[in-house]
């Protein structure tokens, strides 16, 4: 018995010795903080020692599974991205009548947001309480948000530890993933993975301009690093890329050993609802519709809200609407419940929730598919149009345009999707795919963190990282081949011309004899 206890003690000590000390740094955006906190909780549940750096204007982060929250002070009570000002900019973007107008407005929005994030970065770097904790030897590895990297990376380079990037799958070329625009649609494109020639042409053009735009709009160097580090190099130096996506909703595409899908870490089995919400859901005889546009779009214009409110009055289902302004809908409170915060995952897991009207943010669609709840998508901005398009393409959702929908159209689509057998069948299949994995998301996350801390990451990186973008796409090779072909064509043309001239000289001047 004593020997058995010794063995168990050794195993426990060995497990503890393998635990990594992890620092997680999300961007100051509520949805981003939430999914980073979810990753932190899963890693801590696997025995890792996890700290997460959280802004004070997002106070509802729980210290689950022993995760330690390090609070950093912010000058505002609400993250800039979650303010009414940004909501209005996104509404203006969504109302654009042409695709290229949307592209230009999106660039303007991102530039303004980046400027505000620069200000927050300066304040964070000047916070002595925070910088005093970011010292060599304190952590083994860092997980940082791909939404912004320059400020966070300055801490990581001081500590000289590996970096894991966490975010949606974009800029694959920066991580040297060999994606081709012939079958991998860019997030800004309007195509699926089955493209006509014109769609492939548009996707290729956007692919090229996406590269140029990233390099021109992204700050060139990371502050507080010596020598200065180019932001594009952060992708190259990162150990792993944790991608918030899942094959249940994603198009098949190339990956590399250091690119790991972790989208199934976001949804989870539901927990009991609080009494008020539980009573409302249970009392809905025809079921419940959940309506939420996430944290990016908390402020809705009254004219737009009135259209949704009118539609909700006409459907038999009850509605739970995430909306800070409780006066936007004058429907019976027993029919439409307005709340400024939703236990979204827990609601979607409830049997009486029949439909989710969503902006199609990545967290929302993963939770909805996991719980087999059909979606009517009203994409607004960023990756949402791409998410809505692929859900519709896979038969998991209906997609509508926020800038030109009618009340009748919305009411009709709600009625149709609830009885659409194909949607229901596809959702059941997608839910099974997201759940059926050879490992759990927490074990996958833990495995890769342990792997990098123990063995490093040089063996996970292809030699593509040693190539510039022209070499990576073999553009230099193609140019040489085209040059050789051009020289051959010129030589052949020159030879044929000389032959023709010779023939003309030898035979063209001879007179034809006549009888």
DOKEFI-729872 format. One record per atom (N, C-alpha, C): residue in one letter; x, y negated, z. Coordinates in steps of 0.05 Angstrom, whole numbers, plus 5000, padded with zeros to 4 digits. Last residue first. Layout:
REM residues N
AXYZ...
***
This chain:
REM residues 515
X510543662573X510543772546X509843552526X514843402623X512143422611X512443532583X518143502685X518143522655X515343552645X518543052737X517143302728X517043292697X524642812762X522242772746X521043042737X526842772829X526842922803X524342882788X526142562879X526942372857X526942512830X524742972914X522742772908X523442592884X529043292925X527043382905X525043162897X532643022958X533543232939X531543292917X529642662988X531942562973X532742762951X525742993010X524942782993X527142682976X529043323041X527443443020X526543223000X531042933077X532843083060X531343203036X526342773103X527942573088X529842713068X524943253128X523143133108X524642933090X529443303161X528843513141X527043403119X528742863194X531142883177X530743083155X523943003218X524042753202X526442763183X525343453246X523343473224X523443233206X529043213282X529943423263X527943443239X525642873310X527942763296X528942963275X522043243333X521043043315X523342923298X525743523365X524243663343X523243463323X527343103399X529343243382X527943383359X522442973423X523942773408X525842903389X521343463448X519443353428X520843153411X525643493483X525343693463X523443593440X524543043515X527043053500X526843253477X519643223538X519742973522X522242973504X521443663566X519543703544X519443453526X524643393603X525843593585X524043633561X520743083630X522942953616X524243143596X517543483652X516443303632X518543163616X521443693687X520343863666X519043693643X522143243719X524443353704X523443523681X517043193741X518142973725X520543063708X516643673768X514843613746X515843393728X520543583808X520843803788X519143753764X518243153835X520843113822X521343333801X513643383854X513343173834X516043123820X512843773892X514443843868X514143633846X510743603939X508843663918X510143733891X515743533966X513643713976X511643793955X518343133937X519443413936X517243613945X515042713952X515442773923X516443063920X515642694007X513042753996X513142823966X521643044026X519942814025X517442884009X523143614068X522643494042X521043234044X523243844116X525743724107X525443584080X518444074122X518943834137X521543694129X518844544095X517544324081X517944064096X520744954124X522744764114X521544534098X515945014178X517045084152X519144884144X515945184245X516044964226X517345064200X516445554282X513745514272X513745314250X521545554301X520845784285X518045754273X521645104333X523145094308X522245324289X519445074383X517645074360X519045074333X520445424446X520745204428X518945234404X519245834481X520945894458X521545654440X516445604525X518345814529X520345844506X513145194505X514845134528X517045344531X510645484464X512345264457X514245194480X507745874494X509645954473X511645734467X504445584528X506545754539X508645814519X501145364488X502645184506X504945344518X498945824466X500745654449X502245464466X496046054509X498146204496X500146014481X492345654521X494345714540X496745864527X489145674474X490545424482X492845484501X487346204479X488846114455X490445864462X484646204527X486946374524X488646284500X480445844513X482345774535X484945944534X477746104472X479245854466X481245784488X479146824472X477546594481X479146334475X480247234414X481047134440X479146894447X477747384367X479447584381X480347494408X470947144367X473847104363X475347324377X464946944359X466347204355X469247154347X462846434359X463146574385X464946824382X462746274307X464146104326X464646244352X459546694285X462346654277X463946494297X454646614309X456046864315X459046834307X453346124286X453646144315X455246394323X452746274233X454946094240X455446104270X448146614238X450746724228X453046544236X444446244255X444946484272X447646604264X444445894212X445345804238X446046034256X442246204171X444946104169X446146014195X437046274192X438746504188X441746424186X435145744193X435245894218X437146134215X435345614138X436945464157X437345624183X431645984119X434346004110X436245854129X426745824142X427946084150X430846104142X424245264164X426145344143X427545604152X421345004201X420145264190X421945374168X424144554213X423344734236X422144994226X424644294166X427044424176X426244624199X419544064157X420544274139X422844434152X418643684198X416843904195X418044134178X423043344187X422843474213X420943714211X421743174135X424043344139X424043484166X417142854146X416943094128X419343284133X419242454178X417142624189X416942884172X422842224140X423842344165X421742534177X419242044101X421342234094X422342374119X416241664130X414841904118X416942124112X420041284141X418841424163X417541684152X425841324097X423141224104X422041394127X432641114087X430641314093X428041174100X437140804074X434840784057X432640994063X441540834108X440940574096X438440564079X442341354125X441441164145X440540904132X440241914090X441841664088X440741454107X440842594112X439342364104X441142114105X441143294106X442643044108X440842814097X439843864145X438943684125X440443424129X443944454157X442844194164X441544064140X446244904138X445944894167X444544634176X448245024086X445445094094X444945094124X453044844071X452945114082X450245194091X451644324055X452644514035X452544794045X450444104105X448344134085X449144334064X455644104126X453544254140X451144304121X458343774091X459044054091X456944224106X455743284101X455743394074X456343694075X456943184154X454143224146X453943354119X462543124152X461343334168X458443394159X462942664119X464142924110X462843154125X460442284151X459342354125X460342624114X464042304198X461242394199X460042454172X469142104202X468842374191X465942464189X466941434192X469241614198X468941884186X459741374197X462341284191X464441504197X454341614198X454841324199X457541254187X449442104179X452242024184X452641724181X444642394203X444742114193X447642024197X442043044197X444342874200X444042604188X438643484233X438143284212X440343074216X440144164249X440943874251X439643724227X438244714292X438444584266X438844284270X442045074338X439944864336X440344724309X445745464357X443845524335X441445324334X449745334391X447245404404X445045454383X453845224354X454245424375X451645524387X451544794328X451945044314X452345274334X451844404369X449344474357X449444744343X457344364380X455444454401X452844544389X459144184330X460144434342X458344544363X456543704325X455843914307X456944184317X458643394368X455843454367X455243694348X464143354357X463243484382X460343574379X464043084308X465043354309X464143494335X457842744291X460542744302X461443034307X452742684268X454542884258X457442834266X448742394289X450542244271X452642434259X442442774292X445242704300X446642534280X437443114320X437942894300X440442754309X436043764329X437943564338X438243364315X430744184353X432044034332X433843824344X428644464397X428244574370X429844434348X428944694461X430044484443X430144594415X427545124491X425344954482X426344714465X432245374507X430545504487X428345324476X438144994513X435545054524X433745164501X442844814493X442745094500X439945184509X442144274487X442144434463X442044734469X442744114541X440144094527X440044284503X448244214549X446244354565X443444344553X450443854512X450944134509X448844304525X448443344534X447843444507X448243744504X445943034577X447443274581X447143444555X446242344558X444942604555X446842824563X444641674578X446641894576X445142154575X440441344577X442941234568X445241434568X434241574549X436241594570X438841474559X427441594537X429941454530X431841474554X422742044514X424341974538X426941854529X416542074489X419241994481X420641904506X412142264518X412742374491X415542314483X411641994564X411342284566X411942424540X411941474547X414341594560X414141894564X409341334484X408641444511X411141564523X413340824451X411741074451X411241154480X416240384440X413940354457X412140604458X423140314439X420940484430X418640454450X426839974462X426839994433X424440154422X427739914516X425339774504X425139804474X432440124535X429940274540X427440144529X438340174507X436239974508X433540124511X441340634503X441740464526X439540264530X439441274485X439340994478X439540824503X437841874464X440041744478X440241454468X431642154472X433141964455X435341844472X427642694464X429542574484X431542414467X420942814447X423542714439X425142614463X416143324430X417143114447X420043044439X412643454368X414743514388X415243274406X409143274329X408043404353X410043444375X410242614302X410842894303X409743014329X409142074307X407542224288X408042524290X412741824339X409941814347X408242004331X417441884310X417142044333X414242044344X416741484271X416741764263X416241944287X417041024302X414641084287X414441374279X422441074318X420241074338X417641144325X425241004270X425341254285X423041284305X423640474259X423040694240X423140964254X425640194303X422740204299X421940424280X431140224295X429940374317X426940404314X431739854253X432340134249X431040314270X430339384279X428839464255X429239764249X434139354321X431339404327X429739494303X440339704315X438639484308X435639544312X443340034371X441940054346X440239814340X448840224403X447239984400X445939984372X452140654402X450340634425X448340404422X455740944369X453440804358X451340774380X459741234392X460541034373X458240844366X457341634422X458341394437X459241174418X451441904390X454041914403X454841644415X446341894372X448341804353X451041774367X441042334384X443442204394X445342134372X435442674401X436342464383X438642314396X432243294403X434343134414X435242934394X425743504410X427643414391X429643234406X422344064438X423743814442X425643754419X415744384438X418644374436X419744094438X410444344446X411344394418X414344384415X410044224500X408644454490X409644534462X414344034548X413843984519X412644224506X415744154599X413044074595X412344014566X421244264598X419344494603X416444414597X423143744590X423643954570X421544184573X421643494638X420743384612X420943604590X424343804676X421343784677X420343684650X429643694662X428643974661X425543974660X430043154673X430243244646X429143524643X429243164730X427642994713X427643094684X433143554751X430243594753X428543424734X438443714704X437443584728X434443584728X439444384678X438944104675X438043974701X444544884685X441844784691X441644474689X448844944626X448444944655X445644834661X450545344568X449245124581X449045164611X457045534544X454345604554X453145384570X460045044500X460245244522X457345314530X464244704452X461744794462X462145004484X470244654448X468444434455X465744534466X473045084430X473545004458X471444794467X472345154377X470645314394X471045254424X476544864354X473844744355X471944894374X481844974346X480844994373X478044874376X486645234302X483845144305X482945184334X493145014294X491445194309X488645084311X499145014262X496544884261X494445084272X503945264256X503745074278X501144914277X503445594211X503645714237X503245524260X498445274169X501145344175X501245454203X493245374119X494245284145X497145364147X488545214067X491145304076X491745214105X481545344079X483745174068X486345284079X474545384077X477045524079X479245354066X470944874111X471545004085X474245144089X467544984174X469644874158X469845014131X463945234207X463045004193X465044894173X466645684224X463745704222X462645464206X471845554233X471145664207X468145704203X472444914263X472045194266X471145304239X476144384297X474444484275X474244784279X480644034318X477844064328X476144134304X487044314322X485044204304X482244254315X493144184346X490644304355X488344164340X499244264322X496944094316X494444254324X505744264352X503244394344X501244174337X510343944357X510544234358X508144364346X512443384317X510543514335X510843814334X515543154280X516943234304X515043384323X512043014239X514243194233X515443304258X508642654265X507542904254X509743104250X512342254274X511242394297X509942654288X513742004228X515542214238X514442374261X510041614222X509741844205X511542074214X512141234257X509741374265X509341624248X519041224269X516841174250X514541344258X522340984325X521241224312X518941144294X528340634340X525540634335X524640874318X533241034379X532540834359X529540844353X528740844427X531340774416X532641024405X522340584440X524040824433X526540724420X518640184447X520140284470X521640544464X513740344397X515140154415X516640314437X514740644334X513740684361X515140494380X513340324271X515040444291X513640464318X509140174236X511540314226X513140454247X502140284240X504640144250X507140314244X498540424181X499540524207X502040364215X497740214131X496140114153X497140194180X501440484097X501440194098X499940084122X500641034104X503340924108X503340624110X495241074092X496241144119X498941024124X495140904039X493740754059X494740814087X497941314013X498941034012X497740874034X494641754024X497441754032X498441464034X489841574000X489941634028X492741634039X491241543947X490941283961X490741333991X491542093937X493841923933X493641673949X486242243949X488442373962X490942203961X483441943912X483141883940X485342013957X485042223866X485641933869X485441853898X482942723877X485842693874X486642403877X477542623878X478742723902X481842693901X476742463824X476242273846X477642363871X478042953799X479542703792X479142503815X474243283820X477043343826X478743103820X469743043798X470043043827X472943103835X470643143744X470542863753X470842853783X470443713743X472843573736X472943283747X467043923805X467243883776X469843743769X468444343861X468444083848X468544103817X467244603919X466744673891X466344423875X467644383968X470044523958X469644643931X464343753956X464644003971X467244133962X465243033957X465143293945X465143523965X466342513966X463542583967X463142873957X472042344010X470742413984X467842493988X474342274058X473042044046X471642114021X476642774069X474342684085X472942444073X477843144009X478642954029X476242854044X476943833995X475943553993X477043384016X480744263962X480544163990X479543873989X481344383909X479344543924X479144453953X484744013887X482944153869X480844313884X488243793922X485743653919X483843793900X491344263965X491144153938X488344023935X495844314020X493144284010X493144163982X500344544054X500144524025X497344524015X502144144108X500344364100X499844334070X505343754132X506443924111X504744184107X503043394162X503943624176X504943844157X501743044122X503642954142X504743184159X497843334096X500343304083X502543204102X493343264129X494843524129X497543504117X490142834144X492942784139X494543054140X485943194190X486342984170X489342944167X481943494232X483943564212X483943354190X481643154296X480443274272X482543314251X486343314350X484443154336X483143294312X492543294381X489743404383X487843214369X499343504379X497243314371X494543444372X504143614427X502043744412X499943524405X511143544435X508543414431X506643604417X516343684485X514843734460X512143594460X520143134516X518643384517X517143434491X522742654535X524042854519X522743124521X520842214562X521042464578X522442694562X520841834522X522441784546X522942044562X517342064488X520142064480X521941994503X512541984516X513442264511X516442264504X511741434515X512141574541X513441844536X511141354461X513441224474X513941344501X506441614449X509041754442X511341614455X502641244463X502941494478X505641624473X503340864423X503640794451X504141034468X502541144374X505041004379X505440944409X497741404365X499941554375X502241384385X490841514358X492941314360X495341454374X488441984343X487141734336X489141504338X490742434363X491642344336X490442074329X492842454431X490642404411X491742314385X497142954458X496342684454X494342664431X500143334507X498043344486X496943064483X506643544525X504643334524X502643394502X510643914572X509543884546X507243674547X512743884623X514044064603X513144014575X514143334667X512343494651X514043664632X518443124697X515843144710X513943334694X523043074668X522943284688X520243324701X523042364660X524042624652X523842824675X516742044675X519642064677X520542334669X511741724685X512541844660X515641854659X510941434731X510341714732X511241864707X512140914718X513741044739X513241344741X508040784683X510740834672X512540974693X503840694721X503740904701X506540984691X505440264752X504440504765X504440744746X506539874713X508739994728X507940254741X504339734653X503239834678X505439994693X506039614603X506839424624X505939514651X503639984571X506640004574X507639814596X498439794574X499140054586X502040074590X498739314546X497939304575X498739574588X500039504496X501939324510X501339324539X495439794485X497939934486X499939764502X491539404480X491339594502X493939744507X493439164433X493339014458X493239194482X492739584398X495439484402X495539324428X487239624397X488739844410X491639754415X486039174368X485239184396X486839404410X488239334318X489239094332X488539094361X485039764306X487839814311X489139574326X480139514297X480439694320X483339734327X481539234250X480639084274X480939264299X482639654216X484639454221X484039304247X477739924214X480040054226X482239864232X474639534187X473939614214X476339734228X477239514137X477139274154X476539344183X476440034119X479139944123X479239694141X470840014114X472040204133X474940114139X470339664072X469339584099X470539764120X472539964030X473739714038X472839624066X469040414030X471940454034X473240194043X464140174017X464540294043X467440334050X465240013966X464639813985X465039924014X465540513943X468040363945X467640113963X460140683945X462240833960X464740663964X455140183956X456940333939X459140463956X452139923996X450740053974X452540223956X452539954067X453839884041X452540054019X450740114115X448739984098X449939914070X455240274143X453340474134X451340364114X457539764154X458939964137X456940164126X453739564189X454239424164X455639604144X454439944230X451839914216X452239784189X459639824245X459140084233X456440084219X458839314266X460639344243X460139614229X455539444309X454539264287X456239294262X459039744340X456639864330X455539704306X462639344354X463539554336X461139704324X459239024388X460638914365X461539124344X457839364429X455739284410X457039164385X463139864440X461739614445X459639564423X466640294434X463840354443X462240094449X471540084422X470140234401X467240294409X473039864472X472339684449X470739834428X470040124531X472040144509X471139984485X468039674582X467139864561X469339884540X470239304614X468639504627X467839734607X477139114602X474339104597X472839334610X482439204615X481438934618X478438904614X484139774655X483439654629X482239384634X488940204687X487139974687X486639864659X488740904688X490240664681X488240434677X488941474731X487341244720X489241014712X489742124723X491341894728X489941654715X486942694751X486442464733X488142224742X488643364750X489043104763X488642874744X484843954752X486043744735X486243484751X482244344781X484644234792X486044034774X477544454755X479644664756X482344544765X476143764741X475344044741X477844224741X475043204757X477543344762X476943644764X471242854707X471443014732X474143164733X469942214686X471642454681X472042604707X467041714684X465741964690X467342214681X469441224670X469841324697X468741604702X472340884629X470941134624X471141294651X475340464646X472740394635X471240644625X480340654661X478340614682X475540544672X482941184619X482440894625X480140864645X487141724639X484441634632X484141334638X491242254630X491341964633X488741844622X491442854666X490342714643X490242414649X495443424682X494643144688X493443024663X495744094703X494943904682X494243634694X498844684705X498644434721X498144204702X495445284688X497345074682X496844834700X491545674696X493845664714X495845454709X487045654665X488945864659X491545854676X484645194681X483345444689X485145684683X487744824654X488044844684X486845104694X485644904603X488444974609X488945004639X480344724610X480944994602X483745084608X481244184625X479844374644X480444664636X483543974579X485043974604X483844174623X479344034543X481844184538X483444194564X475843654567X475043934564X477544114560X478743184561X478243284588X477343574587X478443144506X481043184518X480743294546X472943044501X474043304491X476843354500X472642544529X471042774537X472243034526X475942194501X476642264529X475142514538X472842184454X475542294454X476442364482X468241924470X468042194460X470742334460X470441414487X469041594505X469041874496X476941204478X474341244464X472941464480X482841104483X480640974498X478040974482X485741754470X485241474464X482941364480X488942184520X487042114499X486941824493X493942564540X493442274537X491542224514X496243024587X494442984565X493642684564X501643404608X500443144609X498743104584X503144004644X502043874619X501043594625X507244494660X506444234670X505644064646X505545184655X506744944645X505644694658X507045784689X505145564686X506645314676X510646174701X510146124673X508345884668X510246194756X512746094745X512446024715X505346434761X505546164769X508046034757X506646944744X504646794729X504846504735X510247084784X511147074756X509246904739X506847094828X509046904827X510146864799X503547514812X502447254816X504647034815X507347934810X505847854786X504647574788X508947944863X510947874841X509547784816X504248104887X505447844894X507447754872X503648614865X501648404860X502748124865X508148854888X507848834859X505948614851X506848814942X509248684932X509148644902X502349134944X502048844951X504448694940X504549634932X502549514914X502249214919X507849714977X509049684950X507149554930X503949765016X505749535017X507049484990X501750245000X500050005000X501749755000
***
